[in-house]
Amino acid sequence: EGGPGVSQEARAAHERGAVVVPLIRTGGASEGMFGFPKGALQKPRCATEEQWSLLQNKGAAVEDSAAAVVAILEACVGGPAPKEVKAVQQQQQQHHHQPRAVSGSPTPSKAKVVEASPRAASPLASSPRARPSPRAS
């Protein structure tokens, strides 16, 4: 989902060369509305065809789409997810009979603009306005 603001943030990130991972399945801006950058709707090199299709498929399990997002971001930044994400994954696996990689909310609600860059403080920033923390000199 998302409206003009999400599109504006995605456009700014995309213009700076960031990888934008839209949850296309949610519609709205992340599906291309409101001037969302067309280039950001193309599968990045760090995503597999299967992962990218899970971001588009409205019928896919939310957990599977969320796991695809994590896998794409890990591939884009060249490393595993932060400990916090792994803790959520383990917690969700304990609550389900079938192991799942990660669990999202019952329904995806908004597109998130995430800049996948080795310079980012957290490659899985939960807010489009998240900024790297200042580093001590």
N, C-alpha and C positions, 0 to 999 in steps of 0.2 A: 504494500500500500504506500501511502505517502502522497503528498501534494506538491505544489510548486516549490515549497521550501526544501523538500527532500531532493527534488530535481536540481535545484540551484546548488545544493551542497555536493551532490554527485557530480555535477558538471565541473565545479571548481576543483574537486579532487581529481577527476579524470584529466582535466587540462594540465594539472601538475604532474601527470604521469602515474598517479596511483592506480592500483587495481581496485575496481569497484565490483563488489559481489552483490548484485541485486537479487532479492527473493522474488523473482518474476512471477511465481505462482500466486502471490498476494494481490496482483493487479496494481492499478493506480500508477504512480510515478515509476515504480520498479518494473512495470510492464512496458514503459516507454511513453507514458503520458507526461504532460506539462513540461515538455522540452528536455526530458531525461536524455542524457547523451547516448546516441545510437551505438557508439563504439563500446560503451560500458555494457551493452546488451549482448555483446559478442563473447563467446567463451574465451577466457584467458588461457594462455599456454599452460598455466599451472593447474588447470582443471581437466579432468577426464570427461569424455562424452557422457558417461553414466552419472557423474557428479552433477554436471551442468543440467542434465535432463531432470534430476531430482529438484533443482531450483525452479524449474518450469512447470512440472507436473502437479496440478492441483489435487490429483487423486493419490499422490504419494503420501506415505505416513510422514507426519510432521517430524518425528524422530529421525527418519531417514534423510529428510531434507536438511535438518539441523546438523546431522553428522557429515553431510556433504559439504556444508559451509565450513565446518571445522577443518575437514580434510583439505579443502581448497586453500584456506588461509594458511594452514601448516605448509603446504607445498609452495605457496607464494613467498613466504618469509623464510623458508628453508629450515624449519625447526618444528619441534613438537609444540602443542598448545601449552599455555601457562598452567601451573599447578592448579589454579582455581578451576579451570575448565576440566581438567582430569578428575578433580574431586567431584564435580557435578556428574561426570560420566559414571564414576564408580558408584555414587549414591543412586543414580537412576538404575543402574544395572542390578543393584540389590533390591529395588522395588518392583522389578519386572521379572516374570518367569523367563522370558526370552531376553537375552543380553541385547542391549542397544548401545550404540556408540555414544549418543548424547540425547537428551530429551529437551524439547522446546516447550513453549506454552501450548495449551490445547489448540489454539489457532494462531498463526502468525499475524501480528497486528500492524507492524510498521516496517518499512524498509530501513535498513541501517546502512549508513555509509561508513565503510571501514577502509582505512588506508593501509594496505599491506606493504610495509616498507621496513627494511632492517633498522631504520632510524627510529621507528615508532617505539614508544615506551611499551605499548601493549598492542600486538597485532590483532587482538580480538577486542578492541575498544568497543564498549557497549553503547557509546554515545557518538553521534556524528560530530559533536563538538569536542570530543576528547583530544587532548593535546599531550605530547610527550612531556614528562616531568622534567624540570630543569635539573641539570647535572651539576654536581659540586665540582669546582675547579681544583 
